[in-house]
Amino acid sequence: MASWGAGAPAWRLCSLLVLALTVAAPMAGALEAAAVQTVTVQATDAQGMQATTQATHAATTAPAAVGAGGADMQQQAAQAAAATTAVQGSVTGTVAQQQQQSVAAEAGTTTASATATVDDLFLCEDKLKNSTIVEQLPQLKIQQVLDSNKPRSPQDVTLVTQLSFERLYMLEGQCDVWNGVISAAVYIALLNGKVVTVELNSNQDPRLTDITEVERKFKQFHQLAEAKGLCKLDLQLVSQTVESIWLSALYPVNAMRNRALANARTDAVLLLDVDFWPSAELSELMQKPAKYESLMKTLQAGAAVVLPAYETGDPGDIGVEVAREAVLEGKDAAVKMFWDGRIKAFHTDRYEAGHRATDYKKWLQASRPYNIMYEEGFEPYVIISRKFVPWYDERFVGYRKNKVVHLLYLSTSGIQFMVHPRAFTVHSPHPRARTWKVTHKTGLWDQLAEIYDQAKTGMLAGTYIPVAMYSCGGHTAGPQLAHRPTFASAQA
């Protein structure tokens, strides 16, 4: 296959730190006393993020056979995206900042940029003055930014994710298996100036906690993850003022995804939810220059590389250990675990359309990447070129259609989906989020379906623009997109 999918490197990791970090559960005193480097985001100038992408490629009707070498990978990418001319995004006014960050990274330090947060780069001031938009979209505020002080690699791929504060322990699990950058946005809800905090696996009601205490815990977590995990963890603590404890559970998922996406700085990103762990060998493969180069050629041709998603048969602690075993041991072990019934394709019994197009039977025997056809409802986890990633539609809050609408936009833009033959991801079991119940009780469930239908109509007509507080000017369609990326295979 492609060189980015071949090989199963030996992998050794430190044990998973299952630490449920809540305000009610303080860390050890040694960690509390340790210093934490707090920095602001080293981000590019908004004008430098502009990229009008004019790219075309022909849709393939059947997957092409691919050899194991990099040349074969390039041949498949050409077949899957014939006649592609992906115009590199224009980046101006950022070279000095990026070089400064690179030098600092080599020295194992971080630097503070003149621009404080991604809000300063992307937030649309005109939208803040529009009361209709302000009422329609989540109004988030970046409270705190903590960047990794670990050296960066030219082959880094950024895992982009988001979560609520009480789920930090899940992020810790990702950090233990991802030997690359993680850009994570962490959400807190503010009621009367206090943070609404909850304890998972507890019957206790949410309570209000002083924000300084939460920020202190946030710093402690970052230090622990940096010391114990493999990842290079870039964190943002993001708040929103709410009117009640009940509504604090209505999680602004797509607005949070946009904050994490805006803070990613690598050419390739892995779009993944925090309750999924990527197979450990993936990030190690990407650290090899030849494999990384082959992957980037595939992505720049307009492909999104799908990681097959699995879940365990046990919803509790046993399931967590099974998930951990699968991602640490790699594909060969995962295939055996599948046939033994210890893991299964994700949500096939609840929402088959979500991952059916992945073609799990083919993946179990695959040694080469293979193309798949998008079908509506498909919501895979993908590696993709950052310059092709659109904003997430921030009207989608709570639980429903939030990823589906994003993947539909990618597909109607002409992005082709290709499955990685070795890498995969496994869901780590956890208690159901409060947002699911609130979405149903507030009547938002039906409203989200209507918004989805409206967005779909606009996509097929070629008129849809992601509705987001960051969507304007040179970054209207995405962090590096002034306009929607359009490939020859686009449905619109």
C-alpha positions in Angstrom: 0.0 0.0 0.0 0.9 3.4 0.6 3.9 3.8 2.7 1.9 5.6 5.4 -0.1 2.5 6.1 2.6 -0.2 6.1 4.3 -1.7 9.0 3.4 -2.4 12.6 6.1 -0.8 14.8 6.9 -2.0 18.3 5.2 0.2 20.8 5.8 0.7 24.5 3.8 3.1 26.5 3.4 4.2 30.1 0.3 2.9 31.8 -3.0 4.7 31.4 -3.6 7.2 34.1 -7.2 6.9 34.9 -7.6 10.1 37.0 -11.2 11.5 37.0 -10.3 15.1 37.5 -13.0 17.1 39.1 -13.0 20.0 41.5 -14.1 17.6 44.2 -11.1 15.5 43.8 -7.8 17.5 44.2 -4.5 16.2 42.9 -1.5 15.2 45.0 0.3 18.0 46.8 3.5 17.6 44.8 1.7 18.3 41.6 -0.1 21.2 43.2 3.2 22.8 44.1 4.9 22.2 40.8 5.3 25.1 38.3 3.2 25.1 35.2 4.2 27.0 32.1 1.3 29.1 31.0 1.5 30.5 27.5 -0.7 32.1 25.0 -1.4 30.6 21.6 1.3 30.9 19.0 -1.1 31.5 16.2 -0.9 32.9 12.7 -2.2 36.3 11.7 -5.8 36.2 10.5 -4.8 37.7 7.1 -2.1 35.0 6.8 -4.7 32.3 7.2 -6.5 33.2 4.0 -6.6 30.5 1.4 -8.8 30.5 -1.6 -8.7 26.8 -2.6 -9.4 26.1 -6.2 -8.9 22.4 -6.7 -10.5 19.8 -8.9 -10.4 16.0 -9.1 -12.4 13.3 -10.7 -14.4 10.9 -8.6 -13.4 7.3 -8.8 -16.0 4.6 -9.3 -14.0 1.8 -7.8 -11.0 1.5 -5.5 -7.7 1.0 -7.3 -5.3 -1.7 -6.3 -2.3 -0.3 -4.5 1.2 -1.7 -3.8 3.1 -1.4 -0.6 5.4 1.4 -1.8 5.2 5.1 -1.8 5.0 5.3 -5.6 1.9 3.0 -5.5 0.3 5.3 -2.9 0.8 8.2 -5.2 -0.7 6.2 -8.1 -3.8 5.5 -6.1 -4.1 9.1 -5.0 -3.9 10.1 -8.6 -6.6 7.6 -9.6 -8.8 8.7 -6.7 -8.2 12.4 -7.5 -7.4 12.7 -11.2 -6.7 16.1 -12.5 -6.2 17.6 -9.0 -4.6 21.0 -8.7 -4.7 21.9 -5.0 -3.7 25.5 -4.7 -1.6 26.0 -1.6 -3.2 28.4 0.9 -1.6 31.8 0.9 0.0 32.4 4.3 1.4 35.9 4.9 2.7 37.7 7.9 3.3 34.4 9.8 6.8 33.2 8.9 8.5 35.1 11.7 6.1 33.8 14.3 6.3 30.2 13.1 10.1 30.3 13.0 10.2 31.7 16.5 7.9 28.9 17.7 10.0 26.3 15.9 13.2 27.5 17.5 11.6 27.6 20.9 10.2 24.1 20.4 13.7 22.8 19.5 14.9 24.2 22.8 12.1 22.5 24.6 10.4 25.8 25.6 7.3 27.7 24.6 6.9 31.3 23.7 4.0 33.7 24.1 2.8 35.3 20.9 1.6 38.9 20.6 -1.8 37.6 19.7 -3.5 36.2 22.8 -6.0 33.7 21.6 -7.6 32.3 18.4 -10.6 34.6 19.1 -8.3 37.5 18.3 -7.5 35.9 15.0 -10.9 34.6 13.9 -13.8 36.1 15.9 -16.0 38.1 13.6 -16.6 41.5 15.2 -19.6 42.3 12.9 -21.3 39.2 14.2 -20.9 40.3 17.8 -22.9 43.4 16.9 -25.7 41.4 15.3 -28.2 40.5 18.1 -29.9 37.8 16.0 -26.6 35.9 15.5 -25.6 36.4 19.1 -28.8 34.8 20.2 -28.5 32.0 17.6 -24.9 30.9 18.3 -23.0 30.0 21.4 -21.1 32.9 22.8 -17.8 31.4 24.1 -14.9 33.1 25.8 -11.4 31.7 26.0 -10.4 31.8 29.7 -7.0 30.2 29.7 -4.5 28.9 27.2 -1.8 26.3 28.0 0.6 25.1 25.3 2.9 22.1 25.4 6.6 22.9 26.1 7.7 19.7 24.2 9.7 20.0 21.0 7.6 19.9 17.8 8.3 17.7 14.8 7.9 18.5 11.1 5.9 15.3 10.8 3.4 16.1 13.6 -0.2 15.5 13.0 -2.6 17.3 15.4 -5.4 15.4 17.0 -8.2 17.9 17.3 -10.8 17.3 20.0 -13.1 19.0 22.5 -14.6 18.0 25.9 -16.3 19.3 29.0 -14.2 19.8 32.1 -15.4 16.7 34.0 -14.1 14.5 31.1 -10.5 15.5 31.3 -9.6 12.0 32.3 -10.6 10.9 28.8 -8.2 13.4 27.3 -5.5 11.9 29.5 -6.2 8.5 27.9 -5.7 10.0 24.4 -2.5 11.7 25.5 -1.1 8.3 26.6 -1.4 6.8 23.1 -0.9 9.7 20.7 2.8 10.6 20.1 1.9 13.9 18.4 0.1 17.2 19.1 -3.3 17.4 20.6 -5.3 20.6 20.3 -8.1 20.3 22.9 -10.8 22.8 23.8 -12.2 22.2 27.3 -15.6 23.6 28.2 -17.0 25.1 31.4 -20.4 26.7 31.9 -20.7 29.8 34.1 -23.7 30.6 36.2 -23.6 33.8 38.2 -19.8 33.9 37.7 -19.3 30.4 39.1 -18.4 27.2 37.2 -21.1 24.5 37.1 -19.2 21.3 38.0 -20.3 17.7 38.1 -18.9 14.4 39.2 -19.2 11.5 36.8 -20.6 8.3 38.3 -22.2 10.3 41.1 -25.8 10.9 42.0 -24.9 14.3 43.4 -26.4 17.4 41.7 -24.1 19.8 39.9 -22.6 22.4 42.1 -21.1 25.9 41.7 -17.3 26.3 42.0 -15.1 29.4 42.0 -13.4 29.8 38.6 -10.0 30.3 40.1 -10.2 26.8 41.6 -11.1 25.3 38.2 -8.3 27.2 36.5 -5.9 25.9 39.1 -7.0 22.3 38.4 -6.7 22.9 34.7 -3.1 23.9 35.1 -2.4 20.9 37.3 -3.9 18.6 34.7 -1.8 20.1 31.9 1.3 19.5 33.9 0.4 15.9 34.7 -0.4 15.1 31.1 2.8 16.7 29.9 4.9 14.8 32.4 3.2 11.4 32.0 1.7 11.3 28.5 3.3 11.0 25.1 1.4 13.8 23.5 2.2 17.5 23.0 -0.8 19.0 24.7 -2.2 22.4 23.7 -5.2 23.3 25.8 -7.8 26.0 25.8 -10.2 26.5 28.7 -13.4 27.9 27.1 -16.4 29.3 29.0 -20.0 30.2 28.3 -22.5 32.0 30.6 -25.7 30.1 31.0 -29.1 30.9 32.6 -29.5 27.7 34.7 -27.8 24.6 35.8 -30.2 22.6 33.6 -29.1 24.5 30.5 -25.4 24.1 31.5 -25.7 20.6 30.1 -26.5 21.8 26.6 -23.0 21.4 25.3 -22.0 23.7 22.4 -20.2 20.8 20.6 -19.5 22.4 17.2 -18.5 25.8 18.6 -16.0 23.9 20.8 -14.7 21.9 17.8 -14.0 25.2 16.0 -11.9 26.5 18.9 -9.8 23.4 18.9 -9.5 23.4 15.1 -8.5 27.1 15.0 -5.7 26.3 17.4 -4.2 23.5 15.3 -1.1 24.5 13.4 0.1 21.4 11.6 -0.6 20.6 7.9 -2.6 17.5 8.8 -5.2 17.0 11.5 -7.0 14.1 13.0 -10.6 15.0 13.8 -11.5 12.8 16.7 -13.9 12.9 19.7 -12.3 12.7 23.1 -13.9 9.3 24.0 -12.1 7.6 21.2 -8.5 6.4 21.3 -6.4 6.1 18.1 -4.3 3.0 17.6 -0.9 3.8 19.1 1.2 2.8 16.1 -0.4 5.5 13.9 1.4 8.5 15.4 4.7 6.6 15.4 4.2 5.8 11.7 3.6 9.5 11.0 6.9 10.5 12.6 8.8 8.7 9.8 9.5 11.3 7.1 8.8 9.0 4.1 5.4 7.8 5.5 4.4 11.3 6.4 5.3 12.6 2.9 3.3 9.9 1.3 0.3 10.6 3.6 0.5 14.4 2.8 0.5 13.7 -1.0 -2.7 11.7 -0.5 -4.4 14.4 1.6 -3.3 17.2 -0.7 -5.0 15.4 -3.5 -8.3 15.9 -1.8 -8.6 12.7 0.3 -9.7 12.2 3.8 -8.2 9.1 5.5 -10.8 7.2 7.5 -9.9 5.4 10.8 -12.3 2.5 11.3 -14.1 3.0 14.6 -14.7 0.2 17.1 -16.4 -0.2 20.5 -16.1 -2.8 23.2 -18.8 -5.2 24.3 -18.5 -4.1 28.0 -19.8 -0.7 28.9 -17.8 -0.5 32.2 -14.2 -0.7 33.4 -13.6 -4.0 31.6 -14.5 -2.3 28.4 -12.0 0.5 29.1 -9.2 -2.0 29.5 -10.3 -3.9 26.3 -10.2 -0.6 24.4 -6.8 0.2 25.8 -5.4 -3.3 24.9 -6.7 -3.0 21.4 -5.1 0.4 20.6 -1.8 -0.5 22.2 -1.5 -3.9 20.6 -2.4 -2.8 17.0 -4.3 -4.2 14.1 -3.4 -7.8 14.3 -4.6 -8.0 17.9 -7.7 -5.9 17.1 -8.7 -8.3 14.4 -8.4 -11.3 16.8 -10.4 -9.3 19.4 -13.1 -8.7 16.8 -13.5 -12.3 15.9 -13.5 -13.2 19.6 -16.3 -10.7 20.2 -14.4 -8.4 22.4 -14.7 -5.4 20.1 -17.2 -4.7 17.3 -17.9 -2.0 14.7 -19.1 1.2 16.4 -22.8 1.7 16.9 -23.9 -0.8 14.3 -26.9 -1.7 16.5 -27.9 2.0 17.1 -27.0 4.0 14.0 -25.7 1.8 11.2 -25.3 4.6 8.7 -22.8 6.3 10.9 -19.9 3.9 9.9 -21.4 1.4 7.5 -19.5 2.9 4.5 -16.2 2.0 6.2 -16.7 -1.6 5.1 -15.4 -3.4 8.1 -15.2 -6.8 6.5 -12.8 -5.5 4.0 -10.7 -3.7 6.6 -10.2 -6.9 8.6 -8.2 -8.3 5.7 -6.9 -5.2 4.1 -3.1 -4.6 3.6 -3.6 -1.6 1.4 -5.8 1.5 1.6 -9.1 1.3 -0.2 -11.5 3.9 -1.5 -15.1 4.0 -0.2 -18.3 5.8 -1.3 -19.8 8.3 1.0 -23.4 7.7 2.0 -25.6 10.2 3.9 -25.3 9.9 7.6 -21.6 8.8 7.4 -19.6 10.3 10.3 -16.1 8.7 10.3 -13.1 10.0 12.1 -10.6 11.2 9.6 -7.1 12.5 8.9 -7.4 15.4 6.5 -5.3 18.3 5.2 -6.0 21.3 7.5 -6.4 23.6 4.5 -9.5 21.7 3.4 -11.3 21.6 6.8 -14.4 23.8 6.9 -15.7 25.3 10.1 -18.3 23.3 12.0 -21.8 24.7 12.0 -22.3 26.2 15.5 -26.1 26.0 15.4 -25.6 22.3 16.3 -25.5 22.2 20.1 -26.4 19.2 22.3 -26.7 15.8 20.7 -27.7 15.3 17.1 -26.3 15.7 13.5 -23.3 17.8 14.6 -20.7 15.6 12.9 -23.0 14.3 10.1 -23.5 17.8 8.7 -19.7 18.5 8.7 -19.0 15.2 6.8 -21.8 15.9 4.4 -20.2 19.3 3.6 -16.8 17.6 3.0 -18.5 15.1 0.6 -20.5 17.6 -1.3 -17.3 19.6 -1.7 -15.7 16.6 -3.4 -13.5 15.2 -0.7 -12.9 11.5 -1.3 -12.8 9.0 1.5 -10.0 6.4 1.8 -9.7 3.9 4.6 -6.4 3.4 6.4 -5.5 -0.3 6.2 -3.8 -0.5 9.7 -4.8 2.4 11.8 -8.1 2.4 13.7 -9.8 4.0 16.8 -11.7 2.4 19.7 -14.4 4.0 21.8 -13.6 4.1 25.5 -16.8 3.4 27.5 -18.1 6.2 29.8 -21.3 7.4 31.5 -23.9 9.0 29.1 -23.5 12.8 28.9 -26.1 15.1 30.4 -26.5 16.8 27.1 -28.3 13.9 25.5 -31.2 14.2 28.0 -31.4 18.0 27.7 -31.4 17.8 23.9 -34.6 15.7 24.1 -36.3 17.5 26.9 -35.9 21.0 25.4 -37.3 20.0 22.0 -34.0 20.7 20.3 -33.9 17.2 18.9 -36.4 18.1 16.2 -35.0 21.6 15.6 -31.6 20.1 14.8 -33.1 17.8 12.2 -34.7 20.9 10.5 -31.4 22.8 10.6 -29.7 19.8 9.0 -32.2 19.6 6.2 -31.7 23.4 5.5 -28.0 23.0 5.5 -28.1 20.0 3.1 -30.3 21.9 0.7 -27.8 24.8 0.7 -24.8 22.4 0.2 -26.4 20.7 -2.8 -27.2 24.1 -4.3 -23.7 25.3 -3.6 -24.8 28.2 -1.4 -24.2 26.9 2.1 -21.6 28.6 4.3 -20.9 27.2 7.8 -22.7 29.2 10.4 -20.0 30.1 12.9 -18.7 33.0 14.9 -15.4 32.6 13.1 -16.9 32.6 9.6 -16.1 35.8 7.8 -13.5 37.5 5.6 -10.5 35.4 4.5 -11.6 32.6 6.8 -15.3 32.4 5.8 -15.4 28.7 5.1 -12.7 27.4 7.4 -9.5 28.4 9.2 -7.6 28.4 5.8 -10.6 28.8 3.5 -12.0 32.0 2.2 -14.3 30.0 0.0 -15.7 26.4 -0.1 -13.1 24.0 -1.5 -14.6 22.6 -4.7 -13.4 19.4 -6.4 -14.6 18.0 -9.7 -16.4 15.2 -7.9 -18.4 17.6 -5.9 -22.2 16.9 -5.9 -23.1 20.5 -6.0 
